[in-house]
Amino acid sequence: MRFCVVVLLLVLSNQAFASPKCEKALSLKVGDTVPCAEGVLFPPGWALEATRLKTIRLPELENELALLKKTTAATMDSLALELELERRHSRNQSDLLDRALGIAKPDPWWKHPGLWVAVGVVVGASTTVAVTYAVNSR
């Protein structure tokens, strides 16, 4: 029990004598004592630059990031729509080509010009032989 009382007194005394926390900026001169036990001290120029960065530049960059996100999303949406249009156009062209190939069927074998050239040569040769044979046999 005594041990708990001693520990309790030590904890309370440390909190009572602890230095205050620095929650706002303090201006110090050379030789001044630091009123807080925690924190980071900066030269005035650095403090002004840090303040400018936090209050001005950071919101600017956040706004620029939000704008870039929106424009990127809009660009991606437009590219997706363009891709869909190109796919639809490709499908339509493929369908038209399939229909055109279905309409333009090749000619049947009896209409092929090579066949009629061969028939003409055979008929012509036969006729010539027949005429020659008929003339010579008289």
C-alpha positions in Angstrom: 0.0 0.0 0.0 2.8 2.4 0.8 4.3 1.6 -2.5 1.1 2.7 -4.3 1.0 5.9 -2.3 4.6 6.7 -3.1 4.1 6.0 -6.9 1.0 8.1 -6.8 2.8 11.0 -5.2 5.6 10.8 -7.7 3.3 10.8 -10.6 1.3 13.7 -9.3 4.4 15.7 -8.4 5.9 15.2 -11.9 2.8 16.5 -13.5 2.7 19.4 -11.1 6.3 20.4 -11.8 6.3 19.5 -15.5 7.0 22.4 -17.9 4.0 23.6 -19.9 3.5 22.3 -23.4 4.2 24.8 -26.2 1.0 25.2 -28.2 1.7 28.5 -29.9 4.7 30.2 -31.3 7.0 32.0 -28.9 9.6 34.6 -29.7 12.9 34.0 -28.0 16.1 36.0 -27.8 19.6 34.7 -27.2 20.0 33.9 -23.5 16.2 33.4 -22.9 15.2 30.2 -21.2 12.9 27.9 -23.1 9.5 27.8 -21.3 8.5 24.4 -22.7 10.2 21.1 -22.5 9.0 19.9 -25.9 8.9 21.5 -29.4 11.2 22.5 -32.2 12.8 25.9 -32.4 13.3 27.5 -35.8 15.0 30.7 -36.9 12.5 33.4 -37.8 13.0 33.0 -41.6 12.3 29.3 -41.4 9.2 29.9 -39.2 7.9 32.4 -41.8 8.6 30.0 -44.6 6.9 27.1 -42.8 3.9 29.3 -42.1 3.7 30.4 -45.7 3.9 26.9 -46.9 1.3 25.7 -44.5 -1.2 28.5 -45.0 -0.7 29.3 -48.7 1.2 26.7 -50.7 -0.4 23.6 -49.2 -4.0 24.7 -50.0 -2.9 25.7 -53.5 -1.4 22.3 -54.0 -4.5 20.5 -52.6 -6.7 22.5 -55.0 -4.4 21.7 -57.9 -4.5 18.0 -57.0 -8.3 18.1 -56.8 -8.4 19.8 -60.2 -6.0 17.2 -61.7 -8.0 14.4 -60.3 -11.2 15.8 -61.9 -9.5 16.4 -65.3 -8.0 13.0 -65.3 -11.3 11.4 -64.5 -12.9 13.4 -67.3 -10.2 12.4 -69.7 -10.5 8.8 -68.8 -14.3 9.0 -69.3 -13.9 10.6 -72.7 -11.3 8.0 -73.8 -13.6 5.2 -72.6 -16.5 6.6 -74.7 -14.2 7.0 -77.7 -13.0 3.4 -77.3 -16.6 2.3 -77.2 -17.4 4.2 -80.4 -14.4 2.7 -82.1 -15.5 -0.8 -81.1 -19.0 -0.2 -82.3 -17.7 1.2 -85.6 -15.5 -1.9 -86.0 -18.4 -4.2 -85.3 -20.5 -2.4 -87.9 -17.8 -2.6 -90.5 -17.3 -6.3 -89.7 -21.0 -6.9 -90.1 -21.1 -5.0 -93.4 -18.1 -7.0 -94.7 -19.8 -10.3 -93.7 -23.0 -9.3 -95.5 -21.0 -8.2 -98.6 -19.1 -11.5 -98.7 -22.4 -13.4 -98.3 -24.0 -11.5 -101.2 -21.0 -11.8 -103.6 -21.0 -15.6 -104.0 -18.6 -17.0 -106.5 -20.0 -18.0 -109.9 -21.0 -21.7 -110.4 -18.5 -23.9 -112.1 -20.4 -24.0 -115.4 -20.1 -20.2 -115.7 -16.4 -20.2 -115.3 -14.6 -18.7 -118.4 -11.9 -21.3 -118.3 -14.4 -24.1 -118.8 -15.8 -22.4 -121.9 -12.4 -21.7 -123.3 -11.6 -25.5 -123.0 -15.0 -26.4 -124.5 -14.4 -24.0 -127.4 -11.0 -25.5 -128.1 -12.4 -29.0 -128.0 -15.4 -28.2 -130.2 -13.2 -26.2 -132.6 -10.6 -29.0 -132.9 -13.4 -31.6 -133.4 -15.1 -29.5 -136.0 -11.8 -29.0 -137.9 -11.1 -32.7 -137.8 -14.6 -33.6 -138.9 -14.6 -31.1 -141.7 -11.2 -32.2 -142.9 -12.2 -35.8 -142.8 -15.5 -35.1 -144.7 -13.7 -33.1 -147.4 -11.0 -35.7 -147.8 -13.3 -38.7 -147.9 -15.3 -37.5 -150.9 
